[in-house]
Amino acid sequence: VLSKKSNLRLRSLEISQSVAYYDRLDVTYSLSLVDFNFSIGEKNNFQIKLPYQIAMGPLATAQGLNDVSLSYTRTLFANERQQLSITLGTKIPTGDGNVTKNGLSLPMFYQPSLGTYDLIAGISWVSQNWHFAFGYQQALNENNNQFNWGIWQAAPQADDVRKYPVSRNLMRGLDLMLRVEKSFQFANWSFFTGFLPIYRFTRDVITSPQTGERVDTAGSEGLVVNWLIGFGYRLNTHSTFKLSFARRLYRDRDIQPDGLARIQLLTVGYQFNF
């Protein structure tokens, strides 16, 4: 108990390590995460996520604290068989999205921070075997990324930079997400599989390096579908070992200036419940 007066309790602490890959650009990511879950009473839950990212690719190796996630979840209805909840949250930038190498701005694929404050909202329904969640995420400001091809013309990697979309002063579009999972329980073992489609309804907007005007990025809207699978093993009443894998199955977006284009993601984690 952290505070007897407010009944604020630390419910769980999870530490995880992920490795992600984007093959078209030969960029590999290391993602370390500390995830805290608190509760006040039976219906109010708070989550804090502190991630650290290392991106390694042909242009550079860039690392730093990723954007901090904060969320509040309120249980609307719950019984022994199901639970309905709503969530409201935000992402707080830890940088302006403009990490450089030798004074040259790196593409968003290398940036530890997206450089934006984000609004996040969602609703979820969980039963003994199913999990459905609908989410909304919107950037509230443009970042300060200054990447464009022209500034790299004299660099040794000049031929490589044209593989990356221009992302100067990027304003990301609006995302809608639907997560569907089916879970199975076997004594101390658990298993789930599901799908995560994400649809970007509006185009990303950047500042044109040629004219200085704000322009839409054609092809940045559209659907991405991911397949999810995961395992858990309960070591004891407090500890659980987790292993999960995500793989992109379909992409209808021709271009992703935000750099959020991982092909696959493998995660190993340990959760301790209080």
ZAVEXPA-154643 format. One record per residue (C-alpha): residue in one letter; chain; y negated, z negated, x. Coordinates in nm, 3 decimals, m for minus. Each point is the difference from the previous one (the first is absolute). Layout:
<mivexs>
MIVEX aa ch      c2      c3      c1
MIVEX  A  A       Y       Z       X
...
</mivexs>
This chain:
<mivexs>
MIVEX aa ch      c2      c3      c1
MIVEX  V  A   0.000   0.000   0.000
MIVEX  L  A  m0.330   0.106   0.150
MIVEX  S  A  m0.219  m0.175  m0.258
MIVEX  K  A   0.126  m0.248  m0.258
MIVEX  K  A  m0.322   0.029  m0.198
MIVEX  S  A   0.017   0.379  m0.047
MIVEX  N  A   0.383   0.022   0.014
MIVEX  L  A  m0.035   0.284   0.248
MIVEX  R  A   0.337   0.068   0.161
MIVEX  L  A   0.120   0.234   0.271
MIVEX  R  A   0.299   0.161  m0.171
MIVEX  S  A   0.121   0.238   0.268
MIVEX  L  A  m0.073   0.140   0.344
MIVEX  E  A   0.137   0.338   0.105
MIVEX  I  A  m0.015   0.158   0.344
MIVEX  S  A   0.101   0.365   0.034
MIVEX  Q  A   0.003   0.281   0.253
MIVEX  S  A  m0.007   0.367  m0.101
MIVEX  V  A   0.029   0.330   0.181
MIVEX  A  A  m0.143   0.311  m0.168
MIVEX  Y  A  m0.008   0.366   0.101
MIVEX  Y  A  m0.187   0.318  m0.085
MIVEX  D  A   0.193   0.290   0.152
MIVEX  R  A  m0.252   0.282  m0.057
MIVEX  L  A  m0.244  m0.169   0.239
MIVEX  D  A   0.252  m0.193   0.211
MIVEX  V  A  m0.174  m0.331  m0.075
MIVEX  T  A   0.200  m0.326   0.000
MIVEX  Y  A  m0.122  m0.327  m0.149
MIVEX  S  A   0.088  m0.362   0.066
MIVEX  L  A  m0.104  m0.227  m0.289
MIVEX  S  A   0.020  m0.381   0.029
MIVEX  L  A  m0.071  m0.205  m0.314
MIVEX  V  A  m0.044  m0.364  m0.096
MIVEX  D  A   0.013  m0.053  m0.377
MIVEX  F  A  m0.103  m0.329  m0.165
MIVEX  N  A   0.065  m0.080  m0.367
MIVEX  F  A  m0.169  m0.295  m0.171
MIVEX  S  A   0.009  m0.131  m0.356
MIVEX  I  A  m0.210  m0.220  m0.225
MIVEX  G  A   0.208  m0.125  m0.289
MIVEX  E  A   0.274   0.214  m0.147
MIVEX  K  A  m0.195   0.317  m0.086
MIVEX  N  A  m0.250   0.060   0.281
MIVEX  N  A   0.099   0.154   0.333
MIVEX  F  A  m0.205   0.109   0.300
MIVEX  Q  A   0.108   0.225   0.286
MIVEX  I  A  m0.153   0.059   0.344
MIVEX  K  A   0.129   0.277   0.229
MIVEX  L  A  m0.101   0.016   0.366
MIVEX  P  A   0.127   0.323   0.164
MIVEX  Y  A  m0.028   0.126   0.358
MIVEX  Q  A   0.050   0.370   0.085
MIVEX  I  A   0.074   0.198   0.315
MIVEX  A  A  m0.019   0.381  m0.032
MIVEX  M  A   0.145   0.215   0.280
MIVEX  G  A  m0.045   0.376   0.015
MIVEX  P  A  m0.115   0.299   0.208
MIVEX  L  A  m0.369  m0.096  m0.021
MIVEX  A  A   0.016  m0.372   0.078
MIVEX  T  A   0.159  m0.339  m0.050
MIVEX  A  A  m0.225  m0.204  m0.229
MIVEX  Q  A   0.059  m0.349  m0.131
MIVEX  G  A  m0.167  m0.279  m0.191
MIVEX  L  A   0.001  m0.224  m0.305
MIVEX  N  A   0.055   0.205  m0.313
MIVEX  D  A  m0.191  m0.062  m0.323
MIVEX  V  A   0.058  m0.341  m0.159
MIVEX  S  A   0.148   0.000  m0.352
MIVEX  L  A  m0.087  m0.270  m0.255
MIVEX  S  A   0.144  m0.012  m0.351
MIVEX  Y  A   0.026  m0.226  m0.303
MIVEX  T  A   0.289   0.028  m0.247
MIVEX  R  A   0.006  m0.159  m0.345
MIVEX  T  A   0.326  m0.036  m0.192
MIVEX  L  A  m0.059   0.102  m0.361
MIVEX  F  A   0.352  m0.061  m0.129
MIVEX  A  A   0.319  m0.136   0.150
MIVEX  N  A   0.342  m0.122  m0.106
MIVEX  E  A   0.346  m0.011   0.158
MIVEX  R  A   0.050   0.375  m0.032
MIVEX  Q  A  m0.338   0.165   0.068
MIVEX  Q  A  m0.359  m0.041   0.117
MIVEX  L  A  m0.322   0.192  m0.065
MIVEX  S  A  m0.291  m0.035   0.246
MIVEX  I  A  m0.337   0.152   0.086
MIVEX  T  A  m0.156   0.023   0.346
MIVEX  L  A  m0.354   0.041   0.127
MIVEX  G  A  m0.072   0.036   0.370
MIVEX  T  A  m0.198   0.152   0.280
MIVEX  K  A   0.033   0.129   0.353
MIVEX  I  A  m0.260  m0.121   0.248
MIVEX  P  A  m0.066   0.226   0.302
MIVEX  T  A   0.038  m0.143   0.349
MIVEX  G  A  m0.194   0.292   0.150
MIVEX  D  A  m0.205   0.305  m0.096
MIVEX  G  A   0.283   0.252   0.044
MIVEX  N  A  m0.149   0.149   0.316
MIVEX  V  A   0.206  m0.112   0.300
MIVEX  T  A  m0.069   0.239   0.290
MIVEX  K  A   0.162   0.120   0.321
MIVEX  N  A  m0.231   0.084   0.291
MIVEX  G  A  m0.286   0.000  m0.251
MIVEX  L  A   0.174   0.249  m0.232
MIVEX  S  A   0.077  m0.104  m0.358
MIVEX  L  A   0.371  m0.003  m0.081
MIVEX  P  A   0.148   0.142  m0.324
MIVEX  M  A   0.085  m0.242  m0.279
MIVEX  F  A   0.368   0.026   0.101
MIVEX  Y  A  m0.083  m0.226   0.297
MIVEX  Q  A  m0.244  m0.239  m0.167
MIVEX  P  A   0.116  m0.362  m0.044
MIVEX  S  A  m0.251  m0.046  m0.283
MIVEX  L  A  m0.081   0.239  m0.284
MIVEX  G  A  m0.356  m0.130   0.018
MIVEX  T  A  m0.039  m0.050  m0.377
MIVEX  Y  A  m0.004  m0.277  m0.258
MIVEX  D  A   0.266   0.084  m0.259
MIVEX  L  A   0.051  m0.109  m0.359
MIVEX  I  A   0.363  m0.052  m0.101
MIVEX  A  A   0.139  m0.072  m0.348
MIVEX  G  A   0.346   0.008  m0.149
MIVEX  I  A   0.248  m0.114  m0.262
MIVEX  S  A   0.370  m0.069   0.054
MIVEX  W  A   0.308  m0.081  m0.203
MIVEX  V  A   0.303  m0.160   0.167
MIVEX  S  A   0.340  m0.070  m0.152
MIVEX  Q  A   0.322  m0.117   0.162
MIVEX  N  A   0.079   0.354   0.117
MIVEX  W  A  m0.310   0.215  m0.043
MIVEX  H  A  m0.354   0.003   0.135
MIVEX  F  A  m0.275   0.226  m0.138
MIVEX  A  A  m0.353  m0.009   0.140
MIVEX  F  A  m0.307   0.211  m0.069
MIVEX  G  A  m0.290  m0.017   0.246
MIVEX  Y  A  m0.350   0.132   0.060
MIVEX  Q  A  m0.189   0.013   0.331
MIVEX  Q  A  m0.352   0.127   0.066
MIVEX  A  A  m0.216  m0.004   0.312
MIVEX  L  A  m0.347  m0.138  m0.073
MIVEX  N  A  m0.184   0.153   0.295
MIVEX  E  A   0.024   0.273   0.262
MIVEX  N  A   0.100  m0.098   0.353
MIVEX  N  A  m0.170   0.075   0.331
MIVEX  N  A   0.267   0.225   0.148
MIVEX  Q  A  m0.162   0.285   0.198
MIVEX  F  A   0.305   0.211   0.087
MIVEX  N  A  m0.046   0.377   0.002
MIVEX  W  A   0.142   0.275   0.218
MIVEX  G  A  m0.324   0.092   0.174
MIVEX  I  A  m0.044  m0.330   0.188
MIVEX  W  A   0.341   0.051   0.168
MIVEX  Q  A  m0.062   0.357   0.128
MIVEX  A  A  m0.033  m0.106   0.365
MIVEX  A  A   0.288  m0.250  m0.012
MIVEX  P  A   0.350   0.076   0.136
MIVEX  Q  A   0.141  m0.053  m0.353
MIVEX  A  A  m0.231   0.265  m0.155
MIVEX  D  A   0.298   0.203  m0.123
MIVEX  D  A   0.162  m0.304  m0.164
MIVEX  V  A  m0.300  m0.120  m0.200
MIVEX  R  A   0.005   0.294  m0.243
MIVEX  K  A   0.326  m0.136  m0.141
MIVEX  Y  A  m0.197  m0.292  m0.143
MIVEX  P  A  m0.228   0.037  m0.306
MIVEX  V  A  m0.371  m0.065   0.048
MIVEX  S  A  m0.086  m0.345  m0.138
MIVEX  R  A  m0.368  m0.059   0.073
MIVEX  N  A  m0.139  m0.277  m0.226
MIVEX  L  A   0.314   0.013  m0.213
MIVEX  M  A  m0.006  m0.117  m0.362
MIVEX  R  A   0.359  m0.018  m0.124
MIVEX  G  A   0.095   0.113  m0.348
MIVEX  L  A   0.138  m0.212  m0.285
MIVEX  D  A   0.373  m0.082   0.012
MIVEX  L  A   0.239  m0.086  m0.283
MIVEX  M  A   0.347  m0.136   0.080
MIVEX  L  A   0.323  m0.061  m0.193
MIVEX  R  A   0.278  m0.203   0.163
MIVEX  V  A   0.347  m0.004  m0.156
MIVEX  E  A   0.282  m0.206   0.153
MIVEX  K  A   0.355  m0.092  m0.095
MIVEX  S  A   0.144  m0.312   0.165
MIVEX  F  A   0.351  m0.138   0.043
MIVEX  Q  A   0.117  m0.353   0.093
MIVEX  F  A   0.323  m0.089   0.185
MIVEX  A  A   0.021  m0.372   0.087
MIVEX  N  A  m0.236  m0.036   0.299
MIVEX  W  A  m0.061   0.374   0.021
MIVEX  S  A  m0.256   0.203  m0.193
MIVEX  F  A  m0.065   0.373  m0.011
MIVEX  F  A  m0.264   0.221  m0.162
MIVEX  T  A  m0.086   0.366  m0.020
MIVEX  G  A  m0.279   0.183  m0.173
MIVEX  F  A  m0.287   0.246   0.010
MIVEX  L  A  m0.372  m0.026   0.070
MIVEX  P  A  m0.206   0.297  m0.122
MIVEX  I  A  m0.371  m0.010   0.096
MIVEX  Y  A  m0.246   0.243  m0.156
MIVEX  R  A  m0.348   0.056   0.143
MIVEX  F  A  m0.211   0.108  m0.296
MIVEX  T  A  m0.321   0.082   0.182
MIVEX  R  A  m0.062   0.184   0.326
MIVEX  D  A  m0.099  m0.172   0.322
MIVEX  V  A  m0.365   0.059   0.091
MIVEX  I  A  m0.134   0.043   0.356
MIVEX  T  A  m0.324   0.097   0.171
MIVEX  S  A   0.015   0.362   0.117
MIVEX  P  A  m0.050   0.022   0.380
MIVEX  Q  A  m0.163   0.343  m0.048
MIVEX  T  A  m0.252  m0.075  m0.277
MIVEX  G  A  m0.018  m0.379  m0.016
MIVEX  E  A   0.060   0.018  m0.376
MIVEX  R  A   0.260  m0.198  m0.195
MIVEX  V  A   0.294   0.226  m0.093
MIVEX  D  A   0.334  m0.035  m0.176
MIVEX  T  A   0.314   0.045   0.210
MIVEX  A  A   0.204   0.265  m0.181
MIVEX  G  A   0.369  m0.089  m0.023
MIVEX  S  A  m0.049  m0.375   0.050
MIVEX  E  A   0.089  m0.078  m0.361
MIVEX  G  A   0.355   0.007  m0.136
MIVEX  L  A   0.335  m0.179  m0.015
MIVEX  V  A   0.210  m0.171   0.267
MIVEX  V  A   0.345  m0.141  m0.091
MIVEX  N  A   0.178  m0.255   0.219
MIVEX  W  A   0.357  m0.128  m0.017
MIVEX  L  A   0.057  m0.371   0.064
MIVEX  I  A   0.310  m0.197   0.096
MIVEX  G  A   0.037  m0.357   0.118
MIVEX  F  A   0.242  m0.283   0.075
MIVEX  G  A  m0.039  m0.376   0.009
MIVEX  Y  A   0.224  m0.279   0.125
MIVEX  R  A  m0.069  m0.361  m0.098
MIVEX  L  A   0.069  m0.214   0.306
MIVEX  N  A  m0.054  m0.326  m0.193
MIVEX  T  A  m0.206  m0.130  m0.292
MIVEX  H  A  m0.325   0.058   0.192
MIVEX  S  A   0.060   0.301   0.227
MIVEX  T  A   0.065   0.368  m0.067
MIVEX  F  A   0.051   0.290   0.240
MIVEX  K  A  m0.128   0.338  m0.125
MIVEX  L  A   0.052   0.363   0.098
MIVEX  S  A  m0.167   0.292  m0.179
MIVEX  F  A  m0.052   0.372   0.045
MIVEX  A  A  m0.243   0.245  m0.164
MIVEX  R  A   0.018   0.379   0.025
MIVEX  R  A  m0.238   0.258  m0.139
MIVEX  L  A   0.186   0.245  m0.224
MIVEX  Y  A  m0.279   0.219  m0.133
MIVEX  R  A  m0.364   0.074   0.077
MIVEX  D  A  m0.235   0.211  m0.208
MIVEX  R  A  m0.302  m0.080   0.216
MIVEX  D  A  m0.074   0.268   0.258
MIVEX  I  A  m0.232  m0.216   0.207
MIVEX  Q  A  m0.043  m0.378   0.050
MIVEX  P  A  m0.322  m0.083   0.189
MIVEX  D  A   0.061  m0.374  m0.050
MIVEX  G  A   0.303   0.009   0.233
MIVEX  L  A   0.222  m0.178  m0.255
MIVEX  A  A   0.279   0.251   0.045
MIVEX  R  A   0.303  m0.184   0.137
MIVEX  I  A   0.324   0.196  m0.036
MIVEX  Q  A   0.222  m0.306   0.022
MIVEX  L  A  m0.033  m0.375   0.044
MIVEX  L  A   0.262  m0.251   0.119
MIVEX  T  A  m0.076  m0.371  m0.045
MIVEX  V  A   0.178  m0.317   0.117
MIVEX  G  A  m0.125  m0.330  m0.139
MIVEX  Y  A   0.063  m0.372  m0.033
MIVEX  Q  A  m0.120  m0.202  m0.301
MIVEX  F  A  m0.017  m0.379  m0.018
MIVEX  N  A  m0.044  m0.160  m0.342
MIVEX  F  A  m0.156  m0.344  m0.031
</mivexs>
